[in-house]
């Protein structure tokens, strides 16, 4: 099976999508809205809750599935939807969980069973190292941000295959030198969270392969226009 994670540019709906008129983020309804706008990839967040892997950004106040909103899907449900509709999924593993190893193992078990087109990502390189050890064929991306600690900056500068195949930069980190260094190390560059269509076009011209956005329809429309054209 081919993978959309080798295509460029690839527009990725951030938590499906967000903003006025959008369904609640990280729900099947949000992913479906992104697909309706033309997105062929979405990003979602996973964490454990009552031994299940659920699609949820923030840590819940209690480890009880029944206390979560009813539209919070499990990862298995999200990947089943994605496979049925041919949508690639960036699964971000959250690091503020009680048992990181359990999250990685359960996530990879679900990914293996689902047969969906998945890229794993995390801000925590230890989660990615565990994923590489357990399921080396599932591609991985290191998430980074501008205000990260010094040790994280050093990890960013050292990151390369086989630990990760991609580096996902915060949009404020995307100076030409940083992008060029990542590309020279053989990394695919993604950028989050890019909601300005003109900025998205500039980033693709700089070498970004994945644009993670709250507004996939707007970004897709901008990238489909010929260079120099205006809306």
C-alpha positions as CSV (number, residue, x, y, z in Angstrom):
1,X,0.0,0.0,0.0
2,X,1.3,3.5,-0.9
3,X,1.5,6.2,1.7
4,X,0.4,9.8,1.5
5,X,3.3,10.7,3.9
6,X,5.7,10.6,0.9
7,X,3.6,13.2,-1.1
8,X,4.3,16.9,-1.1
9,X,2.8,19.2,-0.5
10,X,0.4,17.5,1.8
11,X,-2.2,19.5,3.7
12,X,-3.1,18.0,7.1
13,X,-6.2,19.0,9.0
14,X,-5.1,19.9,12.5
15,X,-7.3,17.9,14.9
16,X,-9.5,17.7,11.8
17,X,-9.9,21.5,11.7
18,X,-10.9,24.3,14.1
19,X,-12.6,27.6,14.1
20,X,-16.1,29.1,13.7
21,X,-18.5,26.7,12.2
22,X,-16.3,23.6,12.8
23,X,-17.4,20.6,14.8
24,X,-15.6,20.0,18.0
25,X,-11.9,19.2,17.4
26,X,-10.6,15.6,17.4
27,X,-14.0,14.1,16.5
28,X,-15.1,12.1,13.5
29,X,-17.3,15.0,12.6
30,X,-14.2,17.3,12.4
31,X,-12.3,14.8,10.4
32,X,-15.2,14.4,8.0
33,X,-15.4,18.2,7.6
34,X,-11.7,18.3,6.7
35,X,-12.3,15.5,4.1
36,X,-15.2,17.5,2.7
37,X,-12.9,20.5,2.2
38,X,-10.5,18.3,0.3
39,X,-8.0,17.2,2.9
40,X,-6.5,13.8,2.4
41,X,-4.7,13.7,5.8
42,X,-5.7,14.7,9.3
43,X,-3.8,15.0,12.6
44,X,-5.2,13.8,15.9
45,X,-4.0,13.4,19.5
46,X,-4.1,10.2,21.5
47,X,-3.8,9.3,25.2
48,X,-5.0,6.5,27.4
49,X,-8.2,6.5,29.3
50,X,-9.5,3.5,31.2
51,X,-7.1,1.2,29.3
52,X,-8.4,2.5,26.0
53,X,-6.6,4.8,23.5
54,X,-8.8,7.8,22.9
55,X,-8.6,10.8,20.6
56,X,-8.2,13.7,23.0
57,X,-5.8,16.6,23.3
58,X,-6.0,17.7,26.9
59,X,-5.6,15.4,29.9
60,X,-9.1,14.5,31.3
61,X,-9.9,15.3,34.9
62,X,-10.7,11.6,35.6
63,X,-9.6,8.3,34.0
64,X,-13.1,7.3,33.3
65,X,-14.3,6.9,29.8
66,X,-17.9,7.5,30.8
67,X,-17.0,11.0,31.9
68,X,-15.6,12.1,28.5
69,X,-17.9,13.8,25.9
70,X,-19.9,11.2,24.0
71,X,-18.3,12.3,20.7
72,X,-14.7,11.5,21.8
73,X,-13.7,8.6,19.5
74,X,-11.3,5.8,20.3
75,X,-8.2,5.6,18.1
76,X,-9.6,2.4,16.6
77,X,-12.7,4.3,15.5
78,X,-10.7,7.1,14.1
79,X,-8.5,4.8,12.1
80,X,-11.4,2.7,10.8
81,X,-13.0,5.9,9.5
82,X,-9.7,7.0,7.9
83,X,-9.1,3.7,6.2
84,X,-12.7,3.6,4.9
85,X,-12.2,7.0,3.3
86,X,-8.6,6.8,2.2
87,X,-7.4,9.5,4.6
88,X,-3.9,9.5,6.1
89,X,-3.6,10.1,9.8
90,X,-0.9,11.8,11.9
91,X,-1.3,10.2,15.3
92,X,0.3,12.4,17.9
93,X,1.1,10.5,21.1
94,X,0.7,12.8,24.2
95,X,3.5,12.5,26.7
96,X,1.5,13.6,29.8
97,X,0.1,10.2,30.4
98,X,0.4,7.9,33.4
99,X,2.2,5.1,31.5
100,X,4.1,6.1,28.4
101,X,5.1,2.6,27.4
102,X,1.5,1.4,27.7
103,X,0.4,4.2,25.4
104,X,3.0,3.3,22.8
105,X,2.2,-0.4,22.9
106,X,-1.6,0.1,22.7
107,X,-1.3,2.7,20.0
108,X,0.9,0.5,17.8
109,X,-1.4,-2.5,18.4
110,X,-4.3,-0.5,17.1
111,X,-2.3,0.9,14.2
112,X,-1.2,-2.6,13.2
113,X,-4.8,-3.9,13.3
114,X,-6.3,-0.9,11.5
115,X,-4.3,-1.0,8.3
116,X,-4.6,2.8,8.0
117,X,-1.9,5.1,6.5
118,X,-0.4,6.4,9.8
119,X,2.5,8.6,10.8
120,X,3.3,8.7,14.5
121,X,4.5,11.9,16.1
122,X,5.4,13.2,19.6
123,X,7.2,16.0,21.3
124,X,8.8,13.2,23.4
125,X,11.7,11.5,21.6
126,X,11.5,8.6,24.1
127,X,8.1,7.7,22.9
128,X,9.4,7.7,19.3
129,X,12.3,5.5,20.3
130,X,10.0,3.0,21.9
131,X,7.8,3.1,18.8
132,X,10.9,2.5,16.6
133,X,11.9,-0.5,18.7
134,X,8.4,-2.1,18.7
135,X,7.2,-1.3,15.1
136,X,10.1,0.1,13.1
137,X,8.1,0.2,9.8
138,X,5.6,2.8,11.1
139,X,7.0,6.2,10.1
140,X,7.7,8.8,12.9
141,X,8.0,12.5,13.2
142,X,9.5,14.6,16.0
143,X,7.4,17.5,17.0
144,X,9.3,20.6,18.2
145,X,8.4,24.2,19.2
146,X,10.1,27.5,19.6
147,X,10.1,27.7,23.4
148,X,11.4,24.2,24.1
149,X,14.1,23.4,26.6
150,X,17.8,23.4,25.6
151,X,17.9,19.5,25.7
152,X,15.0,19.5,23.2
153,X,16.7,21.9,20.9
154,X,19.8,19.6,20.9
155,X,17.5,16.6,20.1
156,X,16.0,18.6,17.2
157,X,19.4,19.3,15.8
158,X,20.4,15.7,16.1
159,X,17.2,14.1,14.8
160,X,17.5,12.0,11.7
161,X,16.6,8.6,10.3
162,X,16.2,6.0,11.5
163,X,14.8,7.4,14.7
164,X,12.5,9.7,12.7
165,X,11.7,10.3,9.1
166,X,10.2,13.8,9.6
167,X,10.6,16.9,11.7
168,X,7.4,18.9,12.5
169,X,8.4,22.5,13.2
170,X,6.3,25.2,14.9
171,X,5.6,27.8,12.2
172,X,7.7,30.4,14.1
173,X,10.8,28.2,13.7
174,X,10.8,28.0,9.9
175,X,13.7,30.2,8.9
176,X,15.5,29.0,5.7
177,X,18.5,27.8,7.6
178,X,16.6,25.6,10.0
179,X,14.5,24.1,7.2
180,X,17.6,23.5,5.0
181,X,19.5,21.8,7.9
182,X,16.6,19.4,8.4
183,X,16.4,18.6,4.6
184,X,20.1,17.9,4.5
185,X,19.7,15.3,7.2
186,X,17.1,13.5,5.0
187,X,14.1,14.6,7.0
188,X,10.7,15.5,5.6
189,X,9.7,18.9,7.0
190,X,6.2,19.5,8.3
191,X,5.0,22.8,9.8
192,X,2.3,23.5,12.4
193,X,-0.1,25.3,12.8
194,X,-0.3,27.3,9.5
195,X,-3.7,29.1,8.9
196,X,-2.6,31.9,6.6
197,X,-2.8,30.6,3.0
198,X,0.0,32.9,1.8
199,X,2.3,31.7,4.5
200,X,1.5,28.1,3.5
201,X,2.6,28.8,0.0
202,X,5.8,30.5,1.2
203,X,6.6,27.5,3.4
204,X,6.1,25.0,0.6
205,X,8.4,27.1,-1.6
206,X,10.9,26.9,1.3
207,X,10.8,23.1,1.3
208,X,8.0,22.2,3.7
209,X,6.3,19.0,2.6
210,X,3.4,18.9,5.1
211,X,1.3,21.9,6.2
212,X,-0.7,21.2,9.3
213,X,-3.6,23.6,9.5
214,X,-6.9,24.4,11.2
215,X,-8.3,25.6,7.8
216,X,-7.5,22.8,5.3
217,X,-9.9,24.1,2.7
218,X,-8.4,27.6,2.6
219,X,-4.8,26.2,2.5
220,X,-5.6,23.7,-0.2
221,X,-7.2,26.4,-2.4
222,X,-4.1,28.6,-2.0
223,X,-1.8,25.8,-2.9
224,X,-3.8,24.8,-6.0
225,X,-3.5,28.3,-7.5
226,X,-0.7,29.0,-9.9
227,X,2.3,30.9,-8.5
228,X,1.7,34.6,-8.5
229,X,-2.1,34.2,-8.7
230,X,-4.3,36.0,-6.1
231,X,-7.6,34.9,-4.6
